Amino acid sequence: MSDLKEALQVEFDLVEQTLAALPAPEDLESLTLLELSGAAAFLQNIYNAFENIFKRLALAKGLKIPTGPSWHKDILQLAIDNGFISEPTAGSLIALLGFRHFVSHGYAVTLDAEQMEPLVRSMSATCAAFKRDILRQV
């Protein structure tokens, strides 16, 4: 279990670094498109870390990791179903999953600072709740 804790700590450290690099929500409107794209990539990176943590926990608990075209949604559902995260945290992650999908499959030129603002504003609290939930598992 200590290997799992160490691996999770690496992910948490990277999330904290990424969170610290996010611009302030009130600054999003003044960012260039390139800077806004970077902020979107940071949000996507944080969600990717959450998925990595779900995979590690699933493996540690002997659960099958979802595959296929809907695996992003399915691994979140696996985390919810197995109590890795609380319902309030799950609600925050569902919005972030939708944004991750948009960033992965859309065009950066269509990013909207006003639409990103609530995600950026809540990201610190979301990360803290996520970490708190996950640490209950190990």
N, C-alpha and C positions, 0 to 999 in steps of 0.2 A: 504494500500500500504506500510505502514511502516513495517508490518510483512514481506512482500516480500523483502523489502530492507535489513532488518536484516538478513533474511535467505540467501540472495545473498552475503552479507558481510561475513558471516561465510564461505561460499564456497570459496569466493575470498581469505580470510585469509588462508584457508587450501591449496589452490593452491599456494599461495606465499611461504608457509612453504615447500611444496613439491618441488617447483621450486628451492628454496635455497639449498635443499638437493641433487639436481642433481649434478653429477660430471661435471667438465669442459669438453667441447667437446674434447679438445686435450688430456685429460686423459683417454678417453674411451679405447684406445688400450692397456693400461697398467693394466686394471682392470682384476681381476680374473673372472671366469664365474659366481660365486656367486654374486660378486659385479655388474657385468654387468646385471645380472638378477634383481638385486635391482633397477638399473637405469631404466630398462624396466618397472618394476612395477610402478615406480614413473611416467613415461610417461603415462602409462595406468591410473593411479590414476587421473592425471590431466584431461585426456579425460573424465573419469567418472564424474568428477566434472562439466565439460562443459555440459554433458548430464543431470545431476541433475538440472542445471540452466535452460536448455531448458524446462525440465518438469515443473519446478516451473513457468516459464513465460507462458507456454502453459495453465496451470491450471488457472493462474491469468487472462488470456485473454479468458477463456472459450473454449479453443481448445481441441480437443480429442487427448490424448497421444497415439501414435502408439503402437501396440502390435504385437506379432507374431515373427517369426524367423528373419525378417529383420528390427526389430524395431530400432536398432542402426542407420542404414542407413536412415530409415524413419524419425526419430526424427531430424536428421541433415537436411534432406530435408525440414521438417516442419519449422525449424528455418530459413532456407534460404528463403523459400516461404513467410514467415511472416515478413521478414525484421529484425529478431532478430540480425543477423550478416551481415556484408558486404560481397561482393563477394571475395575480397582478403582474408578476414578471413576464409571464407568458404573453399577456396583453401587449406589453411594451415590445416584446420580441416579434410579435406578429406584424406590427407596423414596420419594424426594422427589416424583417424578411421581405416585405413588399418593396421597400426601398432598395434592398440588395438586388432584387430581381430587376427592378427598373434600371439600376446602374449597370448591371451585367448585360442587359439585353437592349438597352436604349442608347441614345446619343447624348453625349455630354452637352452639346449645344442646346438641349432642351431642359437642362437643369434649371430649377427655379428656387432662388434663395428663400423666398417667402414660404415655399412648401417644405424646405429643408429645416427651417428655423425650429419648429417644434421638436424634431428629432435631435437636433444639436442641443437645444435647451434642456431636454430631458436625459441626455446621454449619461451624464455623471451619475444621476440617480438610478438609471437603468443598470449601469455597470455595477454600482454598489449593491443593488438588490440581487443581481445575477450572482455576484461573487458570494454574497451571504447565503443564498440558496444552495449554491454548489458546495460550499464548504461544509454544509450539513451532511453531505453525502460521503465525505471522506474522514 
